[in-house]
Amino acid sequence: MTGKYLLPALLIWLFSLPAFAASQGASQRLDLTTTAYGYLALLIFFLGYAFVILEERLALRKSKPVIVAAGLIWILVGIAYRQHGDQVTAGAELRLYILDYAELFLFLLAAMTFVNMLEERRVFVALRTWLVSRGFSLRTIYWITGALTFCISPIADNLSTALLMGAVVMATGRQNERFVTLGCINVVVAANAGGAFSPFGDITTLMVWQQGHVAFTEFSYLLLPALVNWQVPAILMSLTLRNAQPSGEERHQRMKKGGVTIMLLFLATIITAVLVHSLLHLPPVLGMMTGLGVLKVYGYYLSLHDPIFREQGHITHHHAENTSNHRMLHGDHTGVIRRFDIFKVVERASWDTLMFFYGIVLCVGGLATLGYLSNLSALLYGHLGIPLANSMIGLLSSLVDNIPIMFAVLSMDPGMTLEQWLLATLTVGTGGSLLSIGSAAGVALMGQAQGTYTFMNHLKWSWAILLGYGASIICHLWLTGF
């Protein structure tokens, strides 16, 4: 799904579309952008954003400032509406955004758990072994992971795909920080570009499709522009990669029992999430959580057949086998903590990333309730030509969540043609690649590759991503004869 989570916000806000519509009918948002409350809320947001940018230098987790900022912004929203005699709208809007986050949280939790499960079963280490055994260099692996990401994200959604392929990049690169950094950037750009030409690749494409502005098959018109969007920065970054071999031992590494089954369960879960939404019009998170439940049941099965821990602590697989034999021979029934414990796997999910999403969703929601996003959208489409306006909103999506931006455009309905709606879909879907916090894929990988793939490391290559962004727009305009 997605793309973009806020500054990243991601995949699941589609579910809030009907709720938003109901909200608009039930209460009237005020334009508080020129009030002291509006200005102060903006200041708080940018201060929080500055702390996110300086995360590495300050050693302050990015979730902390945005959570505080979110609380302060909504207090200002509540006070502002109360002073205008409205004691209902602020609370109603906040509850909607909290519901949005709850769905996002559960979706991410399920996806991260599957990825961590695959990692625990040594699937990515086994894939690394296969890549190394084939004699692939790091540059070749860079292209393989990028291509797989671009091809899988239209089906699986950009967030889940980025998490999977990012894990492969980290398992392959290991001590090579430069490769891991460039590989993660490549995966983020490829995931967002691949998700742009499919209704199921990103939440914004789902929104446009569900509103009927672009038919299912018409999204394929964006295939070539999306490919250009990924290829331009990918080529430029690959030129700085040495054609070295992956470091570390080359002995064969096998995945643990259940690895293949979990991969199939993950694929089935993604398909279920897509079908639940497309056929039954239910939130995709229902499919993800159902798949997580099945995974937990399978984890129970593994726990009955795969013990490796004693209560006193971790022991090696060899020691576990000897201990198991000793118990069978001598009747030792010492308590055992099972090797495959899904709750331990869930604990490895990046809580900082999940809490960061909370802060961003509420920060952006607060600014939207104050009227900033609607006014900005009206300003762009009211004073700029549609192609330029669509290009600008794409750049904006790297700073502000692409979901509310697309929702604002859909709400305005500026009377665009099919080609113009496709351009808006392309730009909003891929603009978040410019910054690591501009998309769900980027934020998730920052949590997964913490300390290596960072905001500043991504920013160093924003110029190359911007070139790809511009080239994709030109490609689309050329194809449609603008």
C-alpha positions as CSV (number, residue, x, y, z in Angstrom):
1,M,0.0,0.0,0.0
2,T,1.5,2.5,0.0
3,G,2.8,4.6,-0.1
4,K,3.3,7.4,1.8
5,Y,2.9,7.6,5.3
6,L,3.0,10.8,6.2
7,L,5.0,13.0,5.7
8,P,4.6,9.4,5.6
9,A,1.3,8.1,6.2
10,L,0.3,5.4,4.5
11,L,-1.8,2.9,3.3
12,I,-4.9,2.7,5.1
13,W,-6.4,6.1,5.0
14,L,-8.6,5.0,2.2
15,F,-10.9,3.6,4.7
16,S,-11.3,7.0,6.2
17,L,-12.6,8.4,2.9
18,P,-16.3,7.6,3.6
19,A,-15.9,8.8,7.2
20,F,-14.4,12.0,6.0
21,A,-17.3,12.6,3.7
22,A,-19.7,12.0,6.6
23,S,-17.7,14.3,8.7
24,Q,-17.9,17.1,6.2
25,G,-21.7,16.8,6.1
26,A,-22.1,16.6,9.8
27,S,-19.9,19.6,10.7
28,Q,-18.4,22.6,9.1
29,R,-14.6,23.2,9.3
30,L,-13.6,26.7,10.0
31,D,-10.8,28.6,8.3
32,L,-8.5,29.4,11.1
33,T,-5.3,29.7,9.1
34,T,-4.9,33.4,9.7
35,T,-5.6,33.3,13.5
36,A,-3.0,33.1,16.2
37,Y,-3.9,29.5,16.9
38,G,-3.2,28.6,13.2
39,Y,0.1,30.4,13.2
40,L,1.1,28.8,16.5
41,A,0.1,25.3,15.3
42,L,2.3,25.8,12.2
43,L,5.2,26.9,14.3
44,I,4.8,23.8,16.5
45,F,4.6,21.5,13.5
46,F,7.8,22.9,11.9
47,L,9.6,22.8,15.2
48,G,8.7,19.1,15.6
49,Y,9.7,18.5,11.9
50,A,13.1,20.1,12.7
51,F,13.7,17.7,15.5
52,V,12.9,14.8,13.1
53,I,15.6,16.1,10.7
54,L,18.1,16.5,13.5
55,E,17.4,13.0,14.9
56,E,20.9,11.7,14.2
57,R,22.7,14.7,15.6
58,L,20.5,15.0,18.8
59,A,20.2,11.2,19.3
60,L,16.5,11.9,20.0
61,R,14.0,9.4,18.5
62,K,11.8,11.0,15.9
63,S,8.6,9.8,17.5
64,K,9.1,11.9,20.6
65,P,8.8,15.5,19.2
66,V,6.0,14.7,16.8
67,I,3.9,13.1,19.6
68,V,4.3,16.2,21.7
69,A,3.6,18.4,18.6
70,A,0.4,16.5,17.8
71,G,-0.9,16.9,21.3
72,L,-0.2,20.7,21.4
73,I,-1.7,21.2,17.9
74,W,-4.9,19.5,18.8
75,I,-5.2,21.5,22.1
76,L,-4.9,24.6,20.0
77,V,-7.6,23.3,17.5
78,G,-9.9,22.5,20.4
79,I,-9.5,26.0,22.0
80,A,-9.9,27.7,18.6
81,Y,-13.2,25.9,17.8
82,R,-14.5,26.5,21.3
83,Q,-13.9,30.2,21.0
84,H,-16.0,30.2,17.9
85,G,-18.8,28.5,19.7
86,D,-18.2,25.0,18.2
87,Q,-17.6,22.3,20.8
88,V,-18.3,19.4,18.5
89,T,-16.2,19.6,15.3
90,A,-12.7,19.4,16.9
91,G,-13.5,16.3,18.9
92,A,-15.3,14.6,16.0
93,E,-12.4,15.3,13.6
94,L,-9.8,14.0,16.2
95,R,-11.7,10.8,16.7
96,L,-11.7,10.2,12.9
97,Y,-7.9,10.7,12.7
98,I,-7.4,8.4,15.7
99,L,-9.5,5.8,13.9
100,D,-7.4,6.3,10.8
101,Y,-4.2,5.8,12.8
102,A,-5.7,2.7,14.5
103,E,-6.2,1.0,11.1
104,L,-2.8,2.2,10.0
105,F,-1.2,0.9,13.2
106,L,-2.8,-2.6,12.9
107,F,-1.9,-2.8,9.2
108,L,1.7,-1.9,9.9
109,L,1.9,-4.2,12.9
110,A,0.7,-7.1,10.8
111,A,3.1,-6.4,7.9
112,M,6.1,-5.8,10.2
113,T,5.4,-9.0,12.1
114,F,5.4,-11.0,8.9
115,V,8.7,-9.5,7.8
116,N,10.2,-10.1,11.3
117,M,8.9,-13.7,11.2
118,L,10.6,-14.2,7.8
119,E,13.8,-12.8,9.2
120,E,13.6,-15.0,12.3
121,R,13.2,-18.1,10.0
122,R,16.4,-16.9,8.2
123,V,14.6,-16.5,4.9
124,F,16.5,-13.4,4.0
125,V,19.8,-14.9,5.1
126,A,19.1,-17.9,2.8
127,L,18.2,-15.5,0.0
128,R,21.5,-13.7,0.6
129,T,23.3,-17.1,0.4
130,W,21.6,-17.8,-2.9
131,L,22.6,-14.4,-4.4
132,V,26.2,-14.8,-3.2
133,S,26.4,-18.4,-4.5
134,R,25.4,-17.2,-7.9
135,G,28.4,-14.8,-7.9
136,F,26.3,-11.7,-8.0
137,S,28.1,-8.5,-7.1
138,L,26.6,-5.8,-4.9
139,R,25.8,-3.8,-7.9
140,T,23.9,-6.7,-9.5
141,I,22.1,-7.3,-6.2
142,Y,21.2,-3.6,-6.1
143,W,19.5,-3.9,-9.5
144,I,17.8,-7.2,-8.6
145,T,16.2,-5.9,-5.4
146,G,15.1,-2.7,-7.1
147,A,13.5,-4.6,-10.0
148,L,11.7,-7.0,-7.7
149,T,10.4,-4.1,-5.7
150,F,9.1,-2.3,-8.7
151,C,7.4,-5.4,-10.0
152,I,5.9,-6.6,-6.7
153,S,4.7,-3.3,-5.2
154,P,1.8,-2.8,-7.7
155,I,0.4,-6.1,-6.4
156,A,1.5,-6.3,-2.8
157,D,1.4,-2.6,-2.0
158,N,4.5,-0.4,-1.7
159,L,4.9,-0.6,2.1
160,S,4.9,-4.4,2.4
161,T,7.2,-4.7,-0.6
162,A,9.7,-2.1,0.8
163,L,9.9,-3.9,4.1
164,L,10.5,-7.3,2.4
165,M,13.1,-6.1,0.0
166,G,14.7,-3.8,2.5
167,A,15.4,-6.8,4.7
168,V,17.0,-8.5,1.7
169,V,19.3,-5.5,1.1
170,M,20.4,-5.4,4.8
171,A,21.0,-9.1,4.9
172,T,23.1,-9.0,1.8
173,G,25.0,-5.8,2.5
174,R,25.7,-6.5,6.1
175,Q,28.8,-4.4,7.0
176,N,28.7,-2.3,3.8
177,E,26.8,0.8,5.0
178,R,27.1,2.5,1.6
179,F,25.4,-0.4,-0.2
180,V,22.7,-0.6,2.5
181,T,22.0,3.1,2.3
182,L,21.8,3.2,-1.5
183,G,19.9,-0.1,-1.6
184,C,17.3,1.2,0.8
185,I,16.9,4.5,-1.2
186,N,16.6,2.4,-4.4
187,V,13.9,0.2,-2.8
188,V,11.9,3.2,-1.5
189,V,11.9,4.9,-4.9
190,A,11.1,1.7,-6.7
191,A,8.3,0.9,-4.3
192,N,6.6,4.3,-4.6
193,A,7.1,4.3,-8.4
194,G,5.8,0.8,-8.8
195,G,2.8,1.5,-6.6
196,A,1.8,4.5,-8.8
197,F,0.5,2.5,-11.8
198,S,-1.8,0.2,-9.9
199,P,-5.0,0.8,-7.8
200,F,-3.6,-1.5,-5.1
201,G,-0.1,-0.1,-5.1
202,D,-0.8,3.0,-3.0
203,I,-3.6,4.5,-1.0
204,T,-3.8,7.5,-3.3
205,T,-4.3,5.3,-6.3
206,L,-7.1,3.5,-4.4
207,M,-8.7,6.9,-3.6
208,V,-8.6,8.0,-7.3
209,W,-9.9,4.7,-8.5
210,Q,-12.7,4.4,-6.0
211,Q,-13.9,7.9,-6.9
212,G,-14.2,6.8,-10.5
213,H,-11.7,9.4,-12.0
214,V,-9.5,6.6,-13.4
215,A,-10.6,3.1,-14.5
216,F,-8.7,0.0,-13.3
217,T,-7.0,-0.7,-16.6
218,E,-6.2,3.0,-17.2
219,F,-3.7,3.1,-14.5
220,S,-1.4,1.0,-16.8
221,Y,-0.8,4.2,-18.8
222,L,1.5,5.3,-15.9
223,L,3.8,2.3,-16.3
224,L,6.4,4.0,-18.5
225,P,6.5,7.3,-16.5
226,A,6.8,5.3,-13.3
227,L,9.6,3.3,-14.7
228,V,11.4,6.5,-15.7
229,N,10.8,7.8,-12.2
230,W,12.7,4.9,-10.7
231,Q,15.3,4.3,-13.3
232,V,16.8,7.8,-13.4
233,P,17.9,8.0,-9.8
234,A,18.7,4.2,-9.7
235,I,21.2,4.6,-12.6
236,L,22.8,7.7,-11.0
237,M,23.2,6.0,-7.6
238,S,24.5,2.8,-9.2
239,L,27.4,4.7,-10.7
240,T,28.8,5.2,-7.2
241,L,28.6,1.6,-6.2
242,R,31.7,-0.5,-6.4
243,N,31.4,-3.8,-8.2
244,A,32.4,-5.6,-5.0
245,Q,31.3,-9.0,-3.7
246,P,29.1,-9.3,-0.6
247,S,31.2,-9.5,2.6
248,G,31.0,-12.3,5.2
249,E,31.1,-16.0,5.1
250,E,29.8,-17.8,2.0
251,R,28.9,-21.1,3.6
252,H,25.4,-22.2,2.8
253,Q,22.7,-20.9,5.1
254,R,19.4,-22.6,5.2
255,M,16.1,-21.1,6.2
256,K,14.5,-22.6,9.3
257,K,11.5,-24.8,9.3
258,G,8.3,-22.9,8.2
259,G,10.0,-20.2,6.1
260,V,8.3,-21.2,2.9
261,T,5.0,-21.6,4.6
262,I,5.2,-18.1,6.1
263,M,6.1,-16.6,2.7
264,L,2.9,-18.2,1.3
265,L,0.9,-17.0,4.2
266,F,2.1,-13.5,3.7
267,L,1.2,-13.6,0.0
268,A,-2.2,-15.0,0.9
269,T,-2.7,-12.3,3.5
270,I,-1.9,-9.5,1.0
271,I,-4.3,-11.1,-1.5
272,T,-7.0,-11.3,1.1
273,A,-6.5,-7.7,2.1
274,V,-6.9,-6.7,-1.5
275,L,-10.0,-8.8,-2.1
276,V,-11.7,-7.8,1.1
277,H,-11.4,-4.2,0.0
278,S,-12.2,-4.6,-3.7
279,L,-15.0,-7.1,-3.4
280,L,-16.6,-6.4,0.0
281,H,-15.6,-2.7,0.4
282,L,-14.2,-3.5,3.8
283,P,-11.0,-1.9,5.2
284,P,-7.9,-3.9,4.0
285,V,-6.7,-4.0,7.6
286,L,-9.3,-6.7,8.2
287,G,-7.5,-9.0,5.7
288,M,-4.1,-8.2,7.2
289,M,-5.2,-8.9,10.8
290,T,-6.9,-12.1,9.7
291,G,-3.7,-13.2,8.1
292,L,-1.9,-12.3,11.3
293,G,-4.2,-14.5,13.3
294,V,-3.5,-17.5,10.9
295,L,0.2,-16.8,11.3
296,K,-0.2,-16.9,15.1
297,V,-1.9,-20.3,14.8
298,Y,0.9,-21.5,12.6
299,G,3.4,-20.1,15.1
300,Y,1.7,-22.3,17.8
301,Y,2.3,-25.3,15.6
302,L,5.9,-24.4,15.2
303,S,6.3,-23.9,18.9
304,L,5.2,-27.5,19.5
305,H,7.8,-28.8,17.1
306,D,10.7,-26.4,17.4
307,P,11.9,-25.7,21.0
308,I,15.3,-24.0,21.5
309,F,15.2,-21.9,24.6
310,R,15.4,-22.8,28.3
311,E,14.0,-20.6,30.9
312,Q,17.5,-19.7,32.0
313,G,18.2,-18.1,28.6
314,H,19.1,-18.7,25.0
315,I,21.1,-21.7,23.9
316,T,22.5,-22.6,20.6
317,H,20.7,-24.9,18.1
318,H,23.4,-27.6,18.6
319,H,23.1,-27.3,22.4
320,A,19.3,-27.5,22.0
321,E,19.5,-30.7,20.1
322,N,21.8,-32.2,22.7
323,T,19.5,-31.0,25.5
324,S,16.5,-32.4,23.6
325,N,18.2,-35.8,23.3
326,H,19.1,-35.7,26.9
327,R,15.5,-35.1,27.9
328,M,14.3,-38.0,25.8
329,L,16.9,-40.3,27.2
330,H,16.7,-39.3,30.9
331,G,13.2,-37.9,31.2
332,D,14.2,-34.3,32.0
333,H,11.1,-32.2,31.8
334,T,12.6,-28.8,32.5
335,G,10.4,-26.0,31.3
336,V,11.2,-24.7,27.8
337,I,10.6,-21.4,26.1
338,R,9.8,-22.2,22.5
339,R,12.1,-20.8,19.8
340,F,9.2,-19.6,17.7
341,D,7.2,-17.2,19.8
342,I,5.1,-14.7,17.8
343,F,4.9,-12.3,20.7
344,K,8.7,-12.1,20.8
345,V,8.6,-11.4,17.1
346,V,6.1,-8.6,17.5
347,E,8.3,-7.0,20.1
348,R,10.9,-6.5,17.4
349,A,8.6,-4.3,15.4
350,S,9.8,-0.7,15.4
351,W,7.7,0.9,18.0
352,D,9.4,4.2,17.3
353,T,8.2,4.1,13.7
354,L,4.7,3.2,14.8
355,M,4.6,6.0,17.3
356,F,6.0,8.4,14.7
357,F,3.1,7.6,12.5
358,Y,0.7,8.5,15.3
359,G,2.3,11.9,15.7
360,I,2.4,12.6,12.0
361,V,-1.2,11.5,11.3
362,L,-2.5,13.7,14.1
363,C,-0.2,16.7,13.3
364,V,-1.4,16.7,9.7
365,G,-5.0,16.1,10.7
366,G,-4.8,19.1,13.1
367,L,-3.5,21.4,10.3
368,A,-6.2,20.1,8.0
369,T,-8.9,20.9,10.6
370,L,-7.5,24.4,10.9
371,G,-8.0,24.7,7.1
372,Y,-4.4,24.7,5.8
373,L,-4.6,21.8,3.3
374,S,-7.8,22.9,1.7
375,N,-6.6,26.5,1.3
376,L,-3.3,25.3,-0.2
377,S,-5.0,23.1,-2.7
378,A,-7.4,25.9,-3.7
379,L,-4.4,28.3,-4.0
380,L,-2.5,25.9,-6.3
381,Y,-5.4,25.1,-8.7
382,G,-6.8,28.6,-8.6
383,H,-3.6,30.4,-9.6
384,L,-1.5,27.8,-11.5
385,G,-2.2,25.7,-14.6
386,I,-3.3,22.2,-13.8
387,P,-0.1,20.5,-15.0
388,L,2.1,22.8,-12.9
389,A,-0.3,22.5,-9.9
390,N,-0.2,18.7,-10.1
391,S,3.6,18.8,-10.2
392,M,3.7,21.1,-7.1
393,I,1.3,18.9,-5.1
394,G,3.6,16.0,-5.8
395,L,6.6,18.0,-4.3
396,L,4.4,18.9,-1.4
397,S,3.7,15.3,-0.7
398,S,7.3,14.8,0.4
399,L,6.7,17.2,3.3
400,V,3.0,16.6,4.1
401,D,1.2,13.3,3.9
402,N,0.0,12.5,0.4
403,I,-3.3,11.1,1.7
404,P,-4.8,14.4,2.9
405,I,-3.4,16.2,-0.1
406,M,-5.1,13.8,-2.5
407,F,-8.2,13.9,-0.5
408,A,-8.2,17.7,-0.7
409,V,-7.8,17.5,-4.5
410,L,-10.6,15.0,-4.7
411,S,-12.8,17.2,-2.6
412,M,-12.1,20.2,-4.8
413,D,-12.7,18.2,-8.0
414,P,-11.1,20.9,-10.2
415,G,-12.6,19.4,-13.3
416,M,-9.5,17.5,-14.6
417,T,-9.4,15.2,-17.6
418,L,-8.2,11.6,-17.4
419,E,-4.7,12.6,-18.4
420,Q,-4.6,15.2,-15.6
421,W,-5.9,12.8,-13.0
422,L,-3.3,10.3,-14.0
423,L,-0.6,13.1,-13.7
424,A,-1.9,13.9,-10.2
425,T,-1.8,10.2,-9.3
426,L,1.8,9.9,-10.5
427,T,3.1,13.0,-8.8
428,V,1.4,12.5,-5.4
429,G,2.3,8.8,-5.4
430,T,6.0,9.4,-6.2
431,G,6.7,12.8,-4.8
432,G,7.2,11.3,-1.3
433,S,10.4,9.6,-2.5
434,L,12.2,12.9,-2.3
435,L,12.5,12.6,1.5
436,S,12.8,9.5,3.6
437,I,9.9,10.7,5.7
438,G,7.8,11.5,2.6
439,S,6.4,8.0,2.2
440,A,5.3,5.0,4.3
441,A,8.1,2.9,2.7
442,G,10.7,5.4,3.7
443,V,9.6,5.7,7.3
444,A,9.3,2.0,7.7
445,L,12.8,1.4,6.3
446,M,14.3,4.0,8.6
447,G,13.0,2.0,11.5
448,Q,14.2,-1.3,10.0
449,A,17.7,0.0,9.0
450,Q,18.1,2.3,12.0
451,G,21.4,4.2,12.0
452,T,22.3,3.3,8.4
453,Y,19.4,4.4,6.3
454,T,18.7,7.9,7.7
455,F,17.0,11.1,6.8
456,M,20.3,12.9,6.0
457,N,21.6,9.9,3.9
458,H,18.5,10.0,1.8
459,L,18.6,13.7,1.5
460,K,22.0,13.6,-0.1
461,W,20.4,11.8,-3.1
462,S,17.2,13.9,-3.3
463,W,18.6,15.8,-6.3
464,A,18.8,12.5,-8.3
465,I,15.3,11.6,-7.2
466,L,14.1,15.0,-8.2
467,L,15.5,14.5,-11.7
468,G,13.6,11.2,-12.0
469,Y,10.5,12.9,-10.7
470,G,10.8,15.7,-13.4
471,A,11.6,13.2,-16.1
472,S,8.6,11.1,-15.3
473,I,6.3,14.1,-15.6
474,I,7.8,15.0,-18.9
475,C,7.4,11.4,-20.1
476,H,3.7,11.5,-19.1
477,L,3.1,14.8,-20.8
478,W,4.8,13.5,-23.9
479,L,2.8,10.3,-24.0
480,T,-0.5,12.2,-23.5
481,G,0.3,15.0,-25.9
482,F,-0.1,17.8,-23.4
